[in-house]
Amino acid sequence: METENLTKGQRTALKILDAAGRCIAKIGAEKTSITAIAKEAGLKRSLIAYHFPKKEDIFYQVMVHIMYEFGKYYLPQKKISE
């Protein structure tokens, strides 16, 4: 995702989602904690909680982010004819 037009908060949220995705890939969803995500992202737990109050919120947004990125690169772009 291109980040140059994003706010600082949006860039932080993406950093959290990227870190969460790496944690899930490395140790699995069951063992991924807010602490693990914070450590992976190099951020404080409180900042993670500010953006995503529940671990489930992070997991949901990780999946949305992955599907968006997948679609952007791997699904053919259909042009809508008028």
C-alpha positions in Angstrom: 0.0 0.0 0.0 1.3 3.4 -0.9 1.8 5.4 2.3 2.8 8.9 1.1 -0.7 10.2 1.2 -1.6 8.7 4.5 -1.8 10.5 7.9 0.6 9.6 10.6 -2.1 7.6 12.4 -2.9 5.7 9.2 0.8 4.8 8.7 1.0 3.7 12.3 -2.1 1.5 11.9 -0.5 -0.1 8.8 2.7 -0.7 10.7 0.7 -2.5 13.4 -1.1 -4.6 10.8 2.1 -5.5 9.0 3.7 -6.5 12.4 0.6 -8.5 13.3 0.7 -10.3 10.0 4.3 -11.3 10.5 3.6 -12.5 14.1 0.7 -14.6 12.9 2.8 -16.1 10.2 5.7 -16.8 12.6 3.9 -18.1 15.7 0.3 -18.5 14.7 -2.8 -16.6 15.7 -3.3 -18.4 19.0 0.1 -17.3 20.3 0.1 -13.8 18.8 -0.4 -11.3 21.6 -0.6 -7.5 21.7 2.8 -7.6 23.4 4.2 -9.7 20.6 2.8 -7.3 18.0 4.1 -4.3 19.8 7.6 -5.8 20.0 7.5 -6.7 16.3 6.3 -3.2 15.4 8.7 -1.4 17.8 5.7 0.3 19.4 4.2 0.6 22.9 1.3 -1.6 23.8 -0.8 1.5 24.6 -0.4 2.7 21.0 -1.5 -0.7 19.7 -4.6 -0.5 22.0 -5.3 3.1 20.8 -5.6 1.9 17.2 -7.1 -1.5 17.9 -8.9 -1.9 21.2 -9.2 -5.7 20.8 -6.9 -8.4 19.4 -9.8 -9.5 17.3 -10.0 -6.1 15.7 -6.4 -6.4 14.6 -6.9 -9.9 13.2 -9.9 -8.8 11.2 -8.1 -5.8 9.8 -5.0 -7.9 9.0 -7.3 -10.1 6.8 -8.9 -7.1 5.1 -5.4 -5.7 4.5 -4.1 -9.0 3.0 -7.1 -9.3 0.8 -6.8 -5.7 -0.4 -3.1 -6.2 -1.3 -3.8 -9.6 -2.9 -6.6 -8.1 -5.1 -4.5 -5.1 -6.0 -1.7 -7.2 -7.4 -3.2 -10.6 -8.5 -6.7 -10.0 -9.6 -7.2 -8.7 -13.1 -8.5 -5.1 -13.3 -11.7 -5.0 -15.2 -12.6 -1.8 -17.0 -16.2 -1.0 -16.9 -17.5 -0.1 -20.3 -20.0 2.7 -20.7 
